[in-house]
Amino acid sequence: MSELTSALLTGAIALAVVLHLAWLAHSSRNRAKAALAADEASIHAVIPDAIDISDGTAGVATWAGAWNGERVQVRTIVDTLATRKLPTRWLSVSITEPVAVPGIFDMMMRPGSPTTFSNFDHLGHLLPKASAFPDEAVLRTNRKGVTFPQDVIAAHAGIFAEGRAKELLITPKGVRIVWLLAQADRARYGVFRQAAFGEARLDPALIEELLTAASSLRHAINQRERQAA
């Protein structure tokens, strides 16, 4: 093979590789746009006035609106921390209305490695746990010596019997539930280092279920406070 032929062949291979990478990037962008459109459709099915309030953080999309007369937020988070074996996609659903609690109550299921969606690891005080909570749950707060209506909280935390429920956060500003949507495809991530989640999509019924659970808990806590006043 002449030097000219070798150079032409090398150039052709390099061009083919560049074109293939460009095609992969284009396809990835198209899939991302289609997935975002599907997520928005699912959210609007439950929260018709939801608007995208995302701040540009990579892997995070946030919508806000009103549901059953309450202000709410729905957020999806792609967690790619190096401490995880596989990237993980979370769904965070919040009722952003006042709650009658004296501080932050954070219940994390099976806490291990840090997460990108929570400040659980930065809360300095462990709470003694009522027996009605799941065995895998750990409770933390930001204030030493405060008490929370754990009987009320546990009675409305039945959704955490399911393995995908990860965090319950209660603050004076609202209630949040975080749910595991999916883990990245192992083969694709191992080869291409791409966090692909297959056909995992937001289910309107799931969004409705989580909002109902968070809202019911908020109302129960506030009712207990009114009765005690």
C-alpha positions in Angstrom: 0.0 0.0 0.0 1.4 3.4 -1.0 1.8 6.2 1.4 -0.9 8.2 -0.4 -3.4 5.3 -0.2 -2.6 4.8 3.5 -3.1 8.4 4.2 -6.4 8.5 2.4 -7.6 5.4 4.2 -6.6 6.9 7.6 -8.4 10.1 6.7 -11.5 8.2 5.7 -11.5 6.2 8.9 -11.1 9.4 11.0 -13.9 11.1 9.1 -16.2 8.1 9.6 -15.5 8.2 13.3 -16.2 11.9 13.5 -19.4 11.5 11.6 -20.5 8.6 13.8 -19.9 10.6 16.9 -21.8 13.5 15.5 -24.7 11.2 14.7 -24.7 9.8 18.2 -24.7 13.3 19.7 -27.6 14.4 17.5 -29.5 11.2 18.4 -28.9 11.8 22.1 -30.2 15.4 21.9 -33.3 14.2 20.0 -34.0 11.5 22.6 -33.5 14.1 25.4 -35.9 16.5 23.8 -38.5 13.7 23.3 -38.1 12.5 27.0 -38.5 16.1 28.3 -41.7 16.6 26.2 -43.1 13.3 27.5 -42.3 14.4 31.1 -44.0 17.7 30.6 -47.1 16.0 29.2 -47.3 13.7 32.2 -46.9 16.6 34.6 -49.5 18.7 32.8 -51.9 15.8 33.0 -51.9 16.2 36.8 -50.9 19.9 37.2 -52.3 21.7 34.1 -50.8 25.1 34.9 -47.3 23.7 35.7 -44.5 25.9 34.3 -40.8 24.9 33.8 -38.7 26.8 36.4 -35.5 24.9 35.9 -32.4 26.9 36.7 -30.1 25.3 34.2 -28.5 22.8 36.6 -27.3 19.8 34.6 -29.6 16.8 35.0 -32.3 18.7 36.9 -35.7 19.7 35.6 -38.2 21.5 37.8 -41.9 22.4 37.3 -44.1 24.5 39.6 -47.9 25.0 39.6 -51.1 24.4 41.6 -52.8 21.2 42.5 -56.0 20.9 44.6 -55.5 24.5 45.7 -51.9 24.0 47.0 -48.7 25.2 45.5 -46.6 22.3 44.4 -43.3 21.4 42.7 -42.2 18.4 40.6 -38.5 17.8 39.9 -36.5 15.1 38.2 -32.9 14.7 39.2 -30.2 12.6 37.5 -27.7 11.6 40.2 -24.3 10.8 38.7 -22.1 11.0 41.8 -19.0 8.9 41.5 -19.8 7.0 44.6 -22.7 5.4 42.9 -22.3 2.2 40.9 -24.8 3.5 38.3 -26.4 6.9 37.7 -29.9 7.2 39.2 -32.9 9.1 38.2 -35.1 10.5 41.1 -38.5 12.1 41.2 -39.1 14.7 43.8 -42.6 15.9 44.6 -43.3 18.8 47.0 -46.2 20.6 48.6 -44.8 24.1 49.1 -47.3 25.3 51.7 -46.8 26.0 55.5 -46.5 23.1 57.9 -46.7 23.4 61.7 -43.3 21.8 62.6 -40.5 23.3 64.8 -37.7 22.6 62.4 -36.5 20.2 59.7 -37.6 16.5 59.9 -35.8 14.4 57.4 -36.4 10.6 57.0 -34.0 8.8 54.7 -34.4 5.2 53.7 -31.2 3.1 53.7 -28.9 6.1 53.9 -25.4 5.3 52.5 -23.6 7.3 49.9 -24.3 11.0 49.6 -27.0 12.3 47.2 -27.4 15.3 45.0 -31.0 16.0 46.0 -30.8 16.2 49.8 -29.0 17.8 52.7 -29.7 14.9 54.9 -26.0 14.3 55.6 -25.6 17.9 56.8 -28.3 17.7 59.5 -26.5 17.4 62.8 -28.9 15.7 65.1 -30.3 12.1 65.0 -33.9 11.7 66.1 -35.1 8.8 68.2 -37.4 6.8 66.0 -40.9 5.6 66.8 -41.4 1.9 66.2 -44.0 2.5 63.5 -41.4 3.8 61.1 -39.7 1.3 58.7 -36.6 -0.5 60.0 -34.5 1.0 57.2 -35.4 4.6 58.0 -33.1 7.0 59.7 -34.4 10.3 61.1 -32.4 13.6 61.3 -33.2 17.2 62.2 -31.4 20.5 62.3 -32.4 21.4 65.9 -31.4 19.6 69.0 -34.2 18.8 71.5 -37.2 19.5 69.2 -40.0 17.0 68.9 -42.2 16.1 66.0 -45.6 14.4 65.8 -44.0 11.1 64.8 -47.3 9.1 65.3 -49.0 11.3 62.7 -46.0 11.2 60.4 -45.7 7.4 60.6 -49.4 7.0 60.0 -49.2 8.8 56.7 -45.9 7.3 55.6 -47.3 4.0 54.3 -45.9 4.8 50.8 -42.5 4.1 52.3 -43.2 0.5 52.6 -42.4 0.4 48.8 -38.7 0.0 48.1 -38.6 3.0 45.7 -39.5 5.6 48.2 -36.3 7.3 49.4 -36.8 10.4 51.4 -39.5 12.3 53.3 -38.6 15.9 54.1 -40.9 18.1 56.3 -40.0 21.7 57.0 -42.1 24.7 58.0 -42.2 25.5 54.3 -43.6 22.2 53.0 -43.4 18.5 52.5 -41.3 16.6 50.0 -41.2 13.0 48.9 -38.3 11.6 46.8 -38.9 8.5 44.7 -36.5 6.3 42.7 -37.6 6.4 39.0 -34.8 4.3 37.4 -31.2 3.3 37.3 -29.1 3.8 34.2 -28.7 0.9 31.7 -25.6 -0.9 33.0 -24.3 -2.0 29.6 -24.6 1.4 27.9 -23.1 3.2 30.9 -20.2 0.7 31.1 -19.3 1.2 27.4 -20.3 4.8 26.6 -20.5 6.3 30.1 -23.9 7.6 29.1 -26.7 7.7 31.7 -29.5 6.2 29.6 -32.7 5.2 31.4 -34.5 3.3 28.7 -38.2 3.7 28.7 -38.5 5.0 32.2 -41.0 7.8 32.1 -43.0 9.9 34.5 -46.3 8.3 35.3 -49.2 10.8 36.0 -50.7 8.3 38.4 -47.4 8.2 40.4 -47.2 12.0 40.5 -50.8 12.1 41.8 -50.1 9.4 44.4 -47.1 11.2 45.8 -48.8 14.6 45.8 -51.8 13.0 47.7 -49.5 11.4 50.2 -47.6 14.7 50.9 -50.7 16.8 51.1 -52.5 14.3 53.4 -49.5 14.4 55.7 -49.3 18.2 55.7 -53.0 18.5 56.6 -52.7 15.9 59.4 -49.8 17.7 61.0 -51.5 21.1 60.8 -54.7 19.6 62.2 -52.8 18.1 65.2 -51.3 21.5 65.9 -54.7 23.2 65.8 -56.1 20.7 68.2 -53.2 21.2 70.6 -53.5 25.0 70.5 
